Amino acid sequence: MGFDLINLFTLKNISNLIDILVVWFLFYELIMLLKGTRAIQLFRGIIVIIITKVLSWYLGLSTFSWLIDQVINWSVIGAIIVFQPEIRRGLEKLGSGSLFRQNQKENAQAENLIKALDGSIQYMSKRRIGALISIQMETGLEEYIETGIQLNADTTSQLLINTFIPNTPLHDGAVIIKDFKVAAAAAYLPLSQSNLIPKELGTRHRAAVGISEVTDAMTIVISEETGEVSITRNNELIRGLSQDEYLKYFRSHLISEDNNEKKTIFTRFMNFIDRRFGGKN
């Protein structure tokens, strides 16, 4: 066909290919970051606005197109205000360099957290001590931490058990764990108004479902009536978990894969390239 393959691998073409791959990868990382968080709603809204803008331009709706432009202009400021905690957390990670280096302590901290949770859950479940424990994942929980008594204490099974002993000052409300520490106790979580929640479940379960509707937090509930262990996350309620089941759930969400090491952006990028263009050995 007379097509010169050598001309295909010019410096400019290779540079364009790298540019496309980097943008593609960053877009993919953004989707993964927003998945399961309240920010995904903003992302969906942006897509709807862009589609509406294109349609209004194509159909020649100049006035409507001008209104969409105003919405776009002001939505940037609105997004910064609404998602200030998430933006601040991302900038803090960028400034500390944690996005680009592996934190070898995280998995050990996660294992210690799981042991503390297991010990407290077993104790309270057998004695039917009601408990509500919410673990921050990607979405910040600062606004809920501020409603409770801030502790910033190491997470131990003894601390969790003592917190939920009936008639103690901190037993009413939720414990919030952030960065493997007990950030606050006696915190208030939003109650879900969903009609899908079984009628026999009380306020703790509604609060657990409520926080899962607006954040991606993992929340553990122990029923004081039955001692049943439940977990909510991403608007999903999982009931009646055995010890093996909830330990497996904790490890799948708190312990990273790939030899139990957290992936950095660079590592994930190289794995991404290898999956797309590498062959199977």
C-alpha positions in Angstrom: 0.0 0.0 0.0 3.0 2.2 0.1 2.5 3.1 3.7 5.8 3.8 5.5 5.8 2.4 9.0 8.9 4.3 9.9 7.1 7.6 9.6 4.6 6.3 12.1 7.1 6.2 14.9 8.3 9.7 14.7 9.1 11.7 17.9 5.9 13.8 17.5 3.7 10.8 17.1 5.2 9.0 20.1 4.8 12.3 22.1 1.1 12.5 21.1 0.6 8.9 22.1 2.1 9.4 25.5 0.0 12.6 25.9 -3.2 10.6 25.1 -2.2 7.8 27.4 -1.5 10.1 30.3 -4.8 12.0 29.9 -6.6 8.7 29.5 -5.0 7.3 32.7 -5.7 10.5 34.7 -9.3 10.4 33.6 -9.5 6.8 34.6 -8.0 7.6 38.0 -10.5 10.4 38.5 -13.4 8.1 37.8 -12.0 5.5 40.3 -11.5 8.3 42.9 -15.0 9.6 42.6 -16.6 6.2 42.4 -18.7 5.5 45.5 -18.4 9.1 46.8 -20.8 12.0 46.8 -18.5 13.8 44.3 -19.7 11.3 41.6 -23.0 13.2 41.6 -21.2 16.4 40.7 -19.4 14.5 37.9 -22.6 13.3 36.5 -24.1 16.8 36.7 -21.1 18.1 34.7 -21.7 15.6 32.0 -25.4 16.5 31.8 -24.5 20.2 31.5 -21.9 19.6 28.8 -24.4 17.5 26.8 -27.0 20.2 27.2 -24.6 22.9 26.1 -23.7 21.0 22.9 -27.4 20.4 22.1 -28.3 24.0 22.7 -25.4 25.2 20.4 -26.4 22.6 17.7 -30.1 23.6 17.8 -29.3 27.4 17.8 -30.9 28.1 21.2 -28.8 31.2 22.0 -30.6 32.3 25.1 -30.6 28.9 26.6 -27.0 28.5 25.7 -26.2 31.7 27.5 -28.0 30.5 30.6 -26.0 27.3 30.5 -22.8 29.4 30.3 -23.7 31.2 33.5 -24.4 27.9 35.2 -21.0 26.6 34.1 -19.2 29.8 35.3 -20.8 29.8 38.8 -20.7 26.0 39.2 -16.9 26.1 39.5 -17.1 28.3 42.6 -20.0 26.2 44.0 -18.1 23.0 43.5 -15.1 24.4 45.4 -17.3 25.3 48.3 -19.3 22.1 48.4 -16.4 19.8 48.0 -13.9 21.8 50.1 -13.0 18.8 52.4 -12.2 16.5 49.5 -10.2 19.2 47.7 -8.2 20.0 50.9 -7.5 16.3 51.5 -6.2 15.8 48.0 -3.9 18.8 48.2 -2.6 17.7 51.6 -1.7 14.3 50.0 -0.1 16.0 47.1 1.9 18.3 49.3 3.1 15.4 51.5 4.1 13.4 48.5 1.9 10.4 49.5 0.4 10.2 46.0 3.8 9.3 44.6 5.4 7.0 47.2 4.2 3.9 49.0 3.3 4.1 52.6 4.6 0.8 54.0 3.0 1.5 57.4 -0.6 1.6 56.1 -1.1 -2.2 55.8 0.3 -2.8 59.3 -1.9 -0.1 60.7 -4.9 -1.6 58.9 -4.1 -5.0 60.4 -4.0 -3.5 63.8 -7.3 -1.7 63.2 -8.9 -5.0 62.1 -7.7 -6.7 65.2 -9.1 -3.9 67.4 -12.4 -4.1 65.6 -12.6 -7.8 65.8 -11.9 -7.9 69.5 -14.5 -5.2 70.3 -17.1 -6.7 67.9 -16.8 -10.1 69.5 -17.1 -8.7 73.0 -20.0 -6.4 72.4 -21.9 -8.8 70.1 -21.9 -11.6 72.7 -23.1 -9.2 75.4 -25.5 -7.4 73.1 -24.0 -4.0 73.6 -25.1 -1.7 70.8 -22.4 0.0 68.8 -22.0 2.3 65.8 -18.5 2.6 64.3 -17.9 4.5 61.0 -14.5 4.3 59.2 -13.5 7.1 56.9 -12.5 5.9 53.4 -12.1 8.4 50.6 -14.8 10.9 51.4 -14.0 13.2 54.3 -16.1 12.9 57.5 -14.9 16.2 59.1 -18.4 17.7 59.3 -19.6 14.6 61.3 -16.4 14.5 63.5 -17.2 18.0 64.6 -20.5 16.9 66.0 -18.9 14.6 68.5 -16.3 14.6 71.2 -12.9 14.7 69.4 -10.4 12.2 70.8 -7.6 11.5 68.2 -6.7 8.3 70.1 -5.1 5.1 69.1 -7.7 2.5 68.1 -7.8 -0.4 70.5 -10.5 -2.9 71.3 -10.6 -1.7 74.9 -11.2 1.9 73.9 -14.1 0.9 71.6 -15.7 -1.4 74.2 -15.5 1.2 77.0 -16.9 3.8 74.7 -20.1 1.9 74.1 -20.7 0.6 77.6 -24.3 1.6 78.4 -24.9 4.7 80.5 -21.3 6.1 79.9 -20.9 9.7 78.6 -19.8 8.7 75.1 -21.9 5.6 74.4 -24.7 7.5 72.6 -23.8 8.2 69.0 -21.1 7.0 66.6 -17.4 6.5 66.9 -15.6 7.8 63.8 -12.2 6.3 62.8 -10.0 8.4 60.6 -6.5 7.5 59.5 -6.6 4.4 61.8 -7.3 6.6 64.9 -10.5 7.2 66.8 -11.1 10.8 65.7 -14.4 11.3 67.6 -17.0 9.6 69.8 -20.6 10.4 70.4 -20.8 11.8 66.9 -24.1 12.3 65.0 -24.6 10.7 61.6 -27.5 11.5 59.2 -30.5 9.3 59.5 -31.7 7.6 56.3 -35.3 8.1 55.3 -35.3 5.1 53.0 -38.4 2.9 53.1 -36.3 -0.1 52.2 -34.8 -0.4 55.7 -36.6 -3.2 57.6 -39.0 -1.8 60.3 -37.3 -3.9 63.1 -34.1 -1.9 62.7 -33.5 1.1 64.9 -31.8 4.4 64.8 -28.2 3.0 64.7 -29.0 1.1 61.5 -30.7 4.2 60.0 -27.7 6.3 60.8 -25.4 3.7 59.3 -27.4 3.6 56.1 -27.7 7.4 56.1 -23.9 8.0 56.2 -23.5 5.4 53.4 -25.9 7.4 51.2 -23.7 10.6 51.3 -20.2 9.2 51.8 -18.2 6.0 51.0 -17.5 5.4 54.8 -17.6 1.8 56.0 -19.9 1.6 59.0 -20.3 -1.2 61.5 -23.5 -1.7 63.5 -24.0 -4.0 66.5 -27.6 -4.6 67.5 -28.3 -4.3 71.2 -31.4 -6.4 70.8 -29.9 -9.4 69.0 -26.1 -8.8 68.9 -26.3 -9.0 65.1 -23.3 -7.5 63.2 -24.1 -5.4 60.1 -22.0 -3.3 57.7 -23.0 -0.5 55.5 -21.1 1.0 52.6 -22.1 2.8 49.4 -25.8 2.6 50.3 -25.7 -1.1 50.9 -26.7 -2.8 54.1 -25.2 -6.3 54.8 -26.7 -8.0 57.8 -26.0 -11.0 60.0 -22.3 -11.3 59.4 -20.3 -14.0 61.0 -16.7 -13.3 62.3 -15.1 -14.9 59.2 -17.4 -12.9 56.9 -16.8 -9.4 58.4 -13.0 -10.1 58.7 -12.9 -11.0 55.1 -14.9 -7.8 54.3 -12.5 -5.7 56.3 -9.4 -7.1 54.7 -10.8 -6.7 51.2 -11.5 -3.0 51.8 -8.7 -2.0 54.1 -5.8 -4.1 53.0 -4.4 -3.3 49.6 -3.7 -5.9 46.9 -0.4 -6.7 45.1 1.6 -8.2 48.0 -0.3 -6.1 50.5 1.3 -2.8 49.4 -0.6 0.3 48.5 -0.3 1.2 44.8 1.1 4.6 44.0 -0.1 6.5 41.0 3.1 5.6 39.2 2.7 1.9 40.0 -0.9 1.9 38.9 0.1 3.7 35.7 2.7 1.1 34.9 0.2 -1.7 35.6 -2.4 0.1 33.5 0.0 0.3 30.5 1.0 -3.3 31.0 -2.6 -4.5 31.0 -3.4 -2.5 27.9 -0.3 -3.1 25.8 1.6 -5.9 27.5 1.2 -9.5 26.5 0.4 -12.5 28.7 3.4 -14.4 29.9 
